[in-house]
Amino acid sequence: MNALGRSGVPVSPLGLGAAAIGNLYTEVPDRQAHDTVTAAWERGVRYFDTAPHYGLGLSERRLGEALRAYDRDAYTLSTKVGRRLEPGPGVGDDLADGFAVPDTHRRVWDFSADGIRRTLEASLERLGLDRIDVVYLHDPDDHAEQAFREGYPALEKLRSEGLVRAIGAGMNQTAMLTRFVRDTDVDVVLCAGRYTLLDQSALAGLLPAAAERGASVVIGGAFNSGLLADPRPDATYNYTQATAQLLARAVRLKTLAERHGTTLRAAALAFCAAPAAVASVLVGARSAAEIEDGARQFATPVPAAFWQELRAAHLLPADVPLPTEDPS
């Protein structure tokens, strides 16, 4: 187990991202969602991440129901604040925001101190658990002033009161996450899609800043929403259609991985876990088979010769930390 920054909160090196069991893009039956969490547990996953945004609370409800079968002290749970759920029309669906659920609620951006406490109380009710360990400010890209002026101090107060154990921010960009690491006392940041085999932008500022400040980084989006899991013509990159150039690069990476007797998925996960500041890598899954595959790939050693060939072919910059190197 690794720890999140100076907080001491433990996380397993591989975590489960629970957006998919909130009906991301397509419906997932209740039983399948439950089995996904159970399979993750059986493969040693002890860190679980969710958010009210995921399926308008469906992900939290399903994750909490499945986790109630286990000792609460045996795992770490994170959720997010910044999108408060209010009753919605309930006459359509939420597919415009990516989730195949009825629009029974609507999201309201709210990084105020009161909004954060109300959001956490609602999350605890949906989860049906006695506490949340880690809380992230969720995608404050267009709400930076309120997030830093009100949201972060509210989280700091919750941590000082012992109501949460670790605090941070979760985003799909690195600039503001780096600011959180440098200018606040966050324990952890969740960086999605910005440190992968196809995008190493987190290396420019975020990862060095986290190492310097003693903060941890959780990596999400290791497969860049699909392209690095299965590089085929209809694959997505950061939730949109992959360009021909990116697809060709991913196919080349896959070919090299297979030549070295491994898989692109194993290489993608190993790459994300390599930097010293990274505490956990999240894998999203909508079935037991998907998380079991993710756990197998994560546990699969990737030959050093593969990484050396990537560098020689200029498919990776010379300064990126690799799994075969000492991260210190």
KETI-193814 format. One record per atom (N, C-alpha, C, CB): x, y, z; residue in three letters. Coordinates in pm, whole numbers, plus 50000, padded with zeros to 5 digits. Glycine has a CB too. Layout:
<nodes>
XYZala
...
</nodes>
This chain:
<nodes>
500844988050000met
500005000050000met
500885012550000met
499055000050123met
500425022749930asn
501095035649929asn
500295045450014asn
501255041049784asn
500885056750046ala
500205066950126ala
500035079650045ala
500975069950256ala
498945086950070leu
498675099450000leu
499375110950072leu
497155102049991leu
500445115850013gly
501165127050070gly
501565124650213gly
500355139350060gly
501415135150293arg
501755134150436arg
500585129450520arg
502235147650488arg
499445126750458ser
498245123150532ser
498315109250593ser
497045124050442ser
499095100550531gly
499155086850577gly
497995078250530gly
499195086550725gly
497075084050452val
495935076350401val
496445065950301val
494875085650336val
496165053050324pro
496705042750236pro
495875040950110pro
496805029550310pro
496535038350000val
495855034749875val
496595023249810val
495765046949778val
495845014449747ser
496475003749670ser
497065009549543ser
495444992449637ser
498175004049493pro
498775009249370pro
497815009549252pro
499985001049334pro
496865000249249leu
495825000249147leu
494495003449213leu
495764986549072leu
493775013149160gly
492475016849214gly
491375014949109gly
492495031249263gly
490145014749157leu
488985013549067leu
488315027149052leu
487975003049120leu
488245031948929gly
487475043948898gly
486055039848865gly
488115051748780gly
485095045748936ala
483725040648932ala
482785048548841ala
483155040449069ala
483315056148747ala
482425063248654ala
481615053548569ala
483235072548564ala
482245042748524ala
481565033548433ala
480365026948496ala
482525022948384ala
480435023848627ile
479275017548691ile
478195027848724ile
479705010248819ile
478445040248688gly
477405050548690gly
476735051948554gly
477985063848734gly
476845041348473asn
476245041248338asn
476895051248244asn
474755044048346asn
478225051648247leu
478935060148153leu
478685055248011leu
480455060248185leu
478065063547931tyr
477715061047791tyr
476605050647772tyr
478925056547717tyr
476695039347840thr
475685028847824thr
475285023247959thr
476215017547733thr
474125016847963glu
473615011448089glu
474444999348135glu
472145007448074glu
474614998648265val
475244987148330val
474244981648430val
476614991148401val
473864968948421pro
472904963348517pro
473444963848660pro
472564948948479pro
472544964648756asp
472944965348897asp
473874953848934asp
471714965248986asp
473504941648894arg
474294929948931arg
475704930848873arg
473604917048883arg
475794935448751gln
477104936748686gln
477954947048758gln
476934940648538gln
477344958148798ala
478074968448872ala
478604962849005ala
477174980648898ala
477754955549075his
478144949449202his
479294939649181his
476944942449269his
479184931549078asp
480214921549049asp
481544928149011asp
479754912148937asp
481474939848950thr
482694947148913thr
483474951049038thr
482364959548829thr
482754956549136val
483404960549262val
483934948349336val
482414968349351val
483144937549339thr
483584925249405thr
484844919749341thr
482484914749402thr
484884919649208ala
486074914649138ala
487284923249166ala
485814914048987ala
487084936349174ala
488204945249207ala
488764941849345ala
487754960049202ala
487864939749440trp
488294936149576trp
489084923149574trp
487074934949670trp
488574913349504glu
489234900349500glu
490594900849433glu
488354890349428glu
490824910949348arg
492124912649285arg
493034922149364arg
491954917749144arg
492654925549486gly
493524933449573gly
493334948349568gly
494894930549540gly
492344953249494val
492084967649489val
491504972049623val
491114971249373val
492104982549681arg
491624987849808arg
491425003049803arg
492594984349919arg
491465008549683tyr
491175022749664tyr
490095024049559tyr
492465030649623tyr
489035031249594phe
487855032649508phe
487515047549496phe
486645024549565phe
487295052049373asp
487035066249347asp
485715067949274asp
488175072449266asp
484915077549319thr
483615080249259thr
483355095249261thr
482485072549333thr
482135099349226ala
481745113449226ala
480245114549205ala
482515121249116ala
479615125049259pro
478195127349231pro
477915128849082pro
477715139749305pro
478865134449010his
478705136548866his
478455123648790his
479935143348810his
479005112548838tyr
478945099848765tyr
477555093548776tyr
480005090148818tyr
476775095548672gly
475425089848670gly
474475096548764gly
475485075548702gly
474705109648793leu
473815117248883leu
473615109749015leu
472445119648815leu
474735104949069gly
474705098149198gly
474625083149191gly
473575103049276gly
474365077549073leu
474225063049061leu
475515055849097leu
473805059348919leu
476645061149054ser
477925054849086ser
478135054049237ser
479085062449020ser
477855064949307glu
478015064949452glu
477105054649518glu
477735078749510glu
475865054149474arg
474935044449535arg
475405030149513arg
473515046349477arg
475785026949391arg
476215013349361arg
477525009849432arg
476375011449210arg
478465019149433leu
479745016349498leu
479565014449648leu
480745027649471leu
478785023149710gly
478545021849853gly
477865008749888gly
477715033249902gly
476875004749808glu
476164992249835glu
477114980349829glu
475014990349735glu
478004980249731ala
478944969049718ala
479984969149829ala
479624969449582ala
480464980949867leu
481524981749967leu
481034979050109leu
482174995249961leu
479744979550132arg
479224976850266arg
479474962350309arg
477744979950272arg
479864953850217ala
480174939950251ala
481544938550317ala
480124931250125ala
482334949350320tyr
483714948350367tyr
483974957350487tyr
484674951850255tyr
485004953850561asp
485454961750676asp
485784975850629asp
486684955150745asp
485144985750690arg
485324999650646arg
486775004250662arg
484405009050724arg
487504998650754asp
488895002750773asp
489844996050674asp
489334999650914asp
489334987350589ala
490194979450500ala
490384985950363ala
489634965650483ala
489704997150335tyr
489815003450203tyr
489725018550216tyr
488724998250109tyr
490105025250110thr
490055039950103thr
489075043949993thr
491465046050075thr
488235053650026leu
487185058249936leu
487335073149911leu
485785055149994leu
487285077149784ser
487295091349751ser
486075094949668ser
488585095149675ser
485605107149690thr
484565112849604thr
484925127349580thr
483135111349668thr
484015134649516lys
484375148049469lys
483275158049500lys
484655147749320lys
483665170749503val
482725181649528val
482915192249421val
482935187649671val
481885200449405gly
481925211049304gly
480735210649211gly
483185209949224gly
480145198749196arg
478885197249123arg
477835192449224arg
479025187249001arg
476985201449266arg
475915197949360arg
474705193249282arg
475545210049452arg
474065182549328leu
472895177049258leu
471615182749317leu
472875161749267leu
470765187849229glu
469435192749268glu
468385185349186glu
469325208249248glu
467155184449236pro
466105177549159pro
465965183149018pro
464755178549231pro
465835173948921gly
465705177848781gly
464335174348726gly
466775171348698gly
464155176148596pro
462825174148537pro
462375159548536pro
462815179348396pro
463325150248519gly
462955136048520gly
462135131748400gly
462195132948643gly
462255138848289val
461465135448170val
462335130648054val
460655147448126val
463655131448071gly
464565127347964gly
465705119148018gly
465095139447891gly
466895120847959asp
468055113448005asp
469235123048021asp
468415102047907asp
470355117448065asp
471545125348095asp
472655122847994asp
472035122348235asp
472315117647878leu
473345113947781leu
474135125947730leu
472705106847664leu
473575137747735ala
474325149547694ala
475555151547782ala
473435161947699ala
475475146847906asp
476615147447997asp
477335134148008asp
476165152048134asp
476955124547923gly
477705112247912gly
477185100247987gly
479025114747955gly
476015101448052phe
475545090448136phe
474135085948096phe
475575094548284phe
473985072848083ala
472715067048041ala
471805064948162ala
472935053647966ala
471365076248218val
470455076048335val
469365086448313val
471235078848468val
468215085048378pro
467175095348369pro
467665108548430pro
465875090748442pro
467175119548377asp
467615132648427asp
466815136648551asp
467465143448317asp
466865128148652thr
466145130648776thr
466765141848858thr
466085117948859thr
468015145348826his
468705156248894his
469435164748791his
469695150849000his
469835176548833arg
470665185048750arg
471885189248832arg
469875197448699arg
472975191648764arg
474215195648829arg
474275210748843arg
475435190348751arg
474685215248960val
474875229548985val
476315231549030val
473845234849093val
477065239548955trp
478445242248996trp
478435249949126trp
479215250048886trp
479175245149226asp
479155251649356asp
480405247749434asp
477865247749436asp
481355257049440phe
482565254749518phe
482575263049646phe
483805257949434phe
481395267449689ser
481295274949814ser
481445265449932ser
479945282449823ser
481775271050048ala
481925262850168ala
480635255650201ala
482365271450287ala
479515262850193asp
478225256550222asp
477895245750120asp
477115267050226asp
478165248649992gly
477885238949887gly
478705226349903gly
478155245049753gly
479945227849944ile
480805216149961ile
480285207350075ile
482255220349989ile
479915213350186arg
479395205250297arg
478075198450259arg
479185214050422arg
477225205650189arg
475955199650147arg
476185188250049arg
475035210350083arg
477145190049959thr
477445179649861thr
477985167149929thr
478445184749757thr
478875168950027leu
479435157550099leu
478375150250180leu
480555162150191leu
477475157750243glu
476395151350319glu
475525142750227glu
475525161950389glu
475215148050109ala
474405140350014ala
475165128049964ala
473995149149894ala
476475129449943ser
477285117949899ser
477295107050005ser
478715122349867ser
477445110950132leu
477435101050240leu
476095093650245leu
477705107750376leu
475025100950222glu
473705094550222glu
473575084650107glu
472595105150213glu
474035088549988arg
473955079249874arg
474855067149895arg
474345086549744arg
476045069549947leu
476985058549970leu
476515049050079leu
478355064050005leu
475815054450179gly
475385046150291gly
476545041650378gly
474645034150241gly
477615049450381leu
478805046250460leu
479025057050566leu
480055044850369leu
479905054050661asp
480045063150774asp
481035074450749asp
480465055650894asp
481845073250644arg
482805083950617arg
483335082950474arg
483975083250718arg
483905094150432ile
484635095050305ile
486065098650342ile
483985105750206ile
487025091650283asp
488415093750323asp
489075105350251asp
489195081250297asp
488835106450121val
489515116350037val
488465124149960val
490525109549939val
488625137349957val
487685145849881val
488475154549784val
486825154649976val
488035154349659tyr
488665162349554tyr
487715173449510tyr
489065153549434tyr
488245185449486leu
487515195549411leu
487485190849266leu
488175209949424leu
486285189649209his
486115182749080his
486015192648965his
484865173949084his
487005192648878asp
487015200648755asp
486715215448778asp
485995195048658asp
487495222148864pro
487215236548887pro
487785245748779pro
487775240649020pro
487995240448658asp
488635248048549asp
488075262148533asp
488485240548419asp
486755263348525asp
486125276348500asp
485665283048629asp
484945274748407asp
486115277948741his
485675283148872his
486875284748965his
484625273848936his
488005288748906ala
489245289148983ala
489145298549103ala
490405293448893ala
488585310449084glu
488545320149193glu
487785314649313glu
487895333249145glu
486595309049289gln
485825303749401gln
486475291149459gln
484385300549357gln
487065283049373ala
487695270749421ala
488845273749516ala
488185262349304ala
489675283649483phe
490805286949569phe
490395295449689phe
491875294149489phe
489435304549668arg
489045313649775arg
488125307149877arg
488365325749716arg
487215298349831glu
486225292349920glu
486335277149928glu
484845296149876glu
486485270549812gly
486455256049810gly
487605249649883gly
486445251149670gly
488825253949851tyr
489965247749917tyr
489955250350069tyr
491265252949856tyr
489745262750116pro
489695264650261pro
488615256150329pro
489455279250293pro
487495253950260ala
486435245550318ala
486935231250335ala
485175245850229ala
487665226150236leu
488215212650249leu
489265212050359leu
488825208050116leu
490075222450368glu
491095222750473glu
490445222450612glu
491985235350459glu
489325229350625lys
488625229250753lys
488045215450782lys
487505239750754lys
487465208950681leu
486935195450700leu
488035185750743leu
486275190450570leu
489215187550685arg
490355178950723arg
490785181850867arg
491545180950627arg
490855194550904ser
491295197951040ser
490285193151144ser
491495213051053ser
489005192351105glu
487965187451196glu
487925172251202glu
486605192651154glu
488725165751116gly
488745151151113gly
487595144851039gly
488765146051250gly
486825152950964leu
485675147550890leu
486115140750762leu
484685158650858leu
487245144850705val
487875137850594val
489355136650628val
487655145250456val
490025127150564arg
491415124450600arg
492415130650503arg
491635109650606arg
492025132550380ala
492925138250280ala
492105146550182ala
493725127150205ala
492725157050126ile
492025166050036ile
492875168849913ile
491655179250108ile
492195172849805gly
492915176049683gly
491995181049575gly
493665163949634gly
492435179549451ala
491655183849335ala
491835173549225ala
492085198149285ala
490805171749144gly
490855162349033gly
490485169348904gly
489925150549058gly
491355168448802met
491135175748678met
491745168448561met
491715189748687met
491405173248439asn
491965168148315asn
493045177348259asn
490855166248212asn
493575186148342gln
494645195148301gln
495705195448410gln
494095209448273gln
496875200748377thr
497965200748475thr
498255214448535thr
499205195548411thr
497965225148463ala
498375238448510ala
497735241748645ala
498005249148407ala
496425240048656met
495765243448782met
496085233448892met
494245244248763met
496265220748854leu
496685210948955leu
498045214549011leu
496715196748894leu
498945219148925thr
500265223448972thr
500125235249068thr
501175227248854thr
499225244349037arg
498975255649128arg
498465250849263arg
497975265449065arg
497555241149262phe
497075235649390phe
498235229749470phe
496005224749365phe
499105222449403val
500235216149473val
501185226649529val
500985206649378val
501475237049451arg
502455247049492arg
501895257049594arg
502965254549371arg
500615260749580asp
500075271849658asp
499175267749773asp
499305280849568asp
498875254949787thr
498015250449897thr
498675238449965thr
496595246849846thr
497985233050061asp
498495221550136asp
497695209050103asp
498465224350288asp
497415206949976val
496685194849937val
497555182549963val
496275195449787val
496875171549992asp
497575158850009asp
497815151849876asp
496795149650102asp
496885153849782val
496875145849660val
496135153349550val
496225132049684val
496535151049427val
495755155649312val
495505143649221val
496485167149235val
494355143749157leu
493985133349062leu
494125139248922leu
492515127949087leu
495085134148846cys
495375139248713cys
494905129148610cys
496895142148696cys
493915132848529ala
493315123648433ala
493795126448292ala
491785124548439ala
494445116448231gly
494785117048090gly
495995125348053gly
493665122048017gly
496665131348153arg
497795140148121arg
499145133948155arg
497645153148193arg
499125121148191tyr
500385113948202tyr
500155099748152tyr
500935113948349tyr
500385097948024thr
500145085247957thr
501245083047854thr
498735084947891thr
501185071647788leu
502145069047680leu
501975078747563leu
501985054847630leu
500845085647557leu
500595095047447leu
500635109647490leu
499255092147385leu
500665112347620asp
500635126047670asp
501405126647802asp
499165131147688asp
502555132847800gln
503365133947922gln
503415148247976gln
504775129147895gln
502355155947952ser
502385170047992ser
502515171948143ser
501135176947944ser
502105162148223ala
502245163348369ala
503695163448413ala
501525152048438ala
504585159048327leu
505995158648364leu
506625172448368leu
506765149748267leu
506035181948297ala
506645195248286ala
506585202948418ala
505945203148178ala
505505201448494gly
505405209148617gly
504805201548733gly
504605221248594gly
503735194148704leu
502965187948812leu
503755177448889leu
501725181748757leu
504315167848821leu
504995156948891leu
506215161948969leu
505425146248792leu
507065170648912pro
508165175948993pro
507685184049113pro
509065184548907pro
506615191949095ala
506085199849207ala
505555190949318ala
504975209249158ala
504865180249281ala
504345171049381ala
505475164349458ala
503455160449315ala
506505160149388ala
507645153949455ala
508315163749550ala
508655148749351ala
508445176149507glu
509095186449589glu
508275189749713glu
509315199149506glu
506955190049698arg
506075194249808arg
505595182649895arg
504885201649751arg
505925170449859gly
505485159049938gly
504025155649918gly
505735161650082gly
503465159649804ala
502085156149769ala
502095143849679ala
501355168149699ala
500965137049673ser
500845125249588ser
500015128449464ser
500215113649665ser
500215120549362val
499435121449239val
498755108049216val
500335125449117val
497475108549191val
496725096849144val
496505098848994val
495345094949221val
496825088848916ile
496685089848770ile
495405083148726ile
497905083648699ile
494575090448653gly
493395084948588gly
493585085848437gly
492115092448632gly
492705079348363gly
492765080248217gly
494025074448158gly
492645094448175gly
494515063448215ala
495765057348167ala
495685053148021ala
496125045348252ala
494485050147976phe
494295045747837phe
493785057147749phe
493335034047832phe
493795069547801asn
493285081147726asn
491895078547669asn
494255084747612asn
491045072747751ser
489625069847725ser
489395058647624ser
488945082347675ser
490455051147590gly
490225039347506gly
491305036247405gly
488975040947436gly
491955046647351leu
492895044447242leu
494045035247283leu
493445057747195leu
494535036847407leu
495655028547450leu
495215014847502leu
496435035747558leu
493925012947516ala
493424999647553ala
493244990947429ala
492095000747630ala
492764997147322asp
492494989647200asp
492544999347081asp
491104982547207asp
493735001447024pro
493875011246916pro
493295006346783pro
495325014846896pro
492025009146764arg
491335005446640arg
490755018146578arg
490214994746666arg
490325017646452pro
489895029946383pro
488815037946453pro
489425026446248pro
487925031446529asp
486865038946596asp
487205042146740asp
485575031146590asp
488435040446781ala
488825042846920ala
488745057746954ala
490255037546946ala
488505060447082thr
488445074247129thr
489735078147201thr
487235076247221thr
490045090847192tyr
491185096747262tyr
490655108747339tyr
492345100847163tyr
490745108247471asn
490185118947554asn
488725121847518asn
491025131747539asn
487985110947497tyr
486515111147481tyr
486045116547346tyr
485905119247590tyr
486975118247251thr
486565121747115thr
487265112147018thr
486925136747082thr
486825112246894gln
487415103346793gln
488905105946781gln
486715105246657gln
489695095246789ala
491145096646777ala
491535100846636ala
491845083446814ala
492505109646624thr
492985113746493thr
493785102346430thr
493855126546503thr
493955103146300ala
494725092846229ala
496165092346280ala
494715095546078ala
496725103946311gln
498105104446360gln
498235097546496gln
498585119146370gln
497305100346587leu
497345093946718leu
497095079046707leu
496325100346812leu
496155075146622leu
495875061046603leu
497125053646552leu
494715059046506leu
497805059646457ala
499015053446402ala
500085051946510ala
499565061646284ala
500205061946595arg
501185061246704arg
500825050246802arg
501285074846778arg
499545049246837ala
499105038946931ala
499295024946872ala
497625041046968ala
499005023446744val
499205010446678val
500685006646679val
498665010846532val
501535016346657arg
502975013646662arg
503405009246801arg
503775026046618arg
502875015846904leu
503175011947042leu
502694997747070leu
502515021747142leu
501524994547022lys
500984981047042lys
501854970646973lys
499554980246991lys
502264973446852thr
503104964146777thr
504424961546848thr
503374969546636thr
505024972246899leu
506294970746972leu
506094962747100leu
506894984547003leu
504994965547172ala
504724958247296ala
504604943247268ala
503454963447363ala
503844939847166glu
503644925747134glu
504934919147086glu
502564924247028glu
505774926847019arg
507064921446976arg
507924917747098arg
507804931546887arg
507734924947207his
508504922347328his
507754913047425his
508844935447398his
506704906847376gly
506004896847456gly
505114902347564gly
506984887947518gly
504684914947550thr
503774920747648thr
502584926847574thr
504504931447735thr
501784934947643thr
500624941347582thr
500704956347598thr
499324935947644thr
500014963347512leu
499964977947523leu
499294982047653leu
499224984047403leu
498284974747697arg
497604978147821arg
498544977147941arg
496384969047842arg
499334966447944ala
500294964848053ala
501314976148052ala
501014951248043ala
501794979647933ala
502774990347923ala
502185003747965ala
503314991347780ala
500945006247924ala
500295018947958ala
500155020648108ala
498925019947892ala
499755010048177leu
499575010748322leu
500915011848394leu
498814998448373leu
501895004148349ala
503225004648412ala
503845018448396ala
504144993948352ala
503665024548280phe
504215037748257phe
503625047948355phe
503955042248112phe
502325047348374cys
501655056848464cys
502125055448608cys
500155054948458cys
502455043348649ala
502825040748788ala
504275043948818ala
502555026448822ala
505085046648717ala
506525047648737ala
507005059748817ala
507185047848606ala
506465071848798pro
507015083348872pro
506895081749023pro
506305096148829pro
507875086749096ala
507915085149241ala
506705091549309ala
509185091149297ala
506165102449252ala
505055109449316ala
503725102349297ala
504945123449261ala
503645092649207val
502375085949178val
502095075449285val
502395079449038val
500945076949352ala
500565067549458ala
499655056549408ala
499885074949570ala
498835059449307ser
497885049549258ser
497495052849115ser
496625048949348ser
497155042449041val
496645043948904val
495225038448903val
497565036448799val
494285046648858leu
492885042448852leu
492585035748719leu
491955054448874leu
491845024848727val
491335018348607val
489815018648613val
491865003648596val
489195023848509gly
487745023648501gly
487285010348446gly
487225035248414gly
486205004948501ala
485704992048455ala
484194991548471ala
486374980348532ala
483544984648376arg
482084983048383arg
481694968548399arg
481434988848259arg
482684959648417ser
482384945448436ser
483514939048514ser
482194938348300ser
483214927348571ala
484244919848642ala
485394916348548ala
483644907148704ala
485064912648425ala
486104908848329ala
487054920448302ala
485474904048199ala
486524932748293glu
487384944148264glu
488344947048379glu
486544956448235glu
487864946648503ile
488774949648614ile
489744938248637ile
487984952548742ile
489294925948611glu
490224914648623glu
491344915748520glu
489484901248606glu
490984919748398asp
492004921848296asp
492934933248337asp
491364924848160asp
492374944148389gly
493204955348431gly
494194951248539gly
492334966648482gly
493734943348635ala
494614938848743ala
495714929648689ala
493804931548852ala
495354920848596arg
496364912048536arg
497414920248461arg
495704901748441arg
496944929948382gln
497884938048306gln
498784946048399gln
497124947548211gln
498224951248506phe
499004959348601phe
500094950948667phe
498074965348708phe
499814938248686ala
500764929348753ala
501774923148656ala
500024918348825ala
501624925648527thr
502494919648426thr
503764927948408thr
501744918248292thr
504934922048433pro
506184929548410pro
506354932848261pro
507404921348460pro
506854944548235val
507114948948098val
508624948848076val
506504963348070val
509124941747976pro
510564940447956pro
511274953947942pro
510834932047834pro
512454954848001ala
513234967147991ala
513564970547846ala
514524965948073ala
513724960247765ala
514074962647624ala
512974970247550ala
514354949447554ala
511724968347592phe
510614975647531phe
510774990547554phe
509254970747587phe
511064994447680trp
511215008647711trp
512425014447638trp
511365010647863trp
513485006747630gln
514675011547561gln
514385013947413gln
515835001547578gln
513585005147353glu
513255007047213glu
512355019247192glu
512574994647158glu
511445021547287leu
510585033447277leu
511425046147277leu
509565033847392leu
512405046647365arg
513275058447369arg
514095059547241arg
514205057747490arg
514635048447196ala
515465048747075ala
514655053246953ala
516075035047050ala
513375049546952ala
512495053246840ala
511845066846860ala
511415042646822ala
512225073846967his
511675087147000his
510165086847020his
512025097046889his
509655075447067leu
508245074547104leu
508015078947247leu
507745060247084leu
509105080647321leu
509055086347456leu
510225096047471leu
509105075247565leu
510015107247540pro
511135116347566pro
512215109647651pro
510635129147636pro
513405114547640ala
514535108447711ala
514445110147862ala
515825114247662ala
513675120247908asp
513695123248052asp
512535117248130asp
513695138048073asp
511675109348066val
510555103748141val
511035092248229val
509445098848046val
510525091248353pro
510885079848438pro
510225067148386pro
510475082448584pro
511005056548383leu
510515043948331leu
510425033548443leu
511415038848218leu
509545023648428pro
509345013748534pro
510605005948568pro
508275004048494pro
511565005148477thr
512774997348502thr
513845005448571thr
513324991848374thr
513595018348597glu
514595027048655glu
514295030248800glu
514705039848576glu
515305033548876asp
515145037649015asp
514445051149017asp
516525038249091asp
513265052349079pro
512525064949075pro
513065075549168pro
511105062549107pro
514035072249253ser
514515081949353ser
515355092949289ser
515325074749461ser
</nodes>
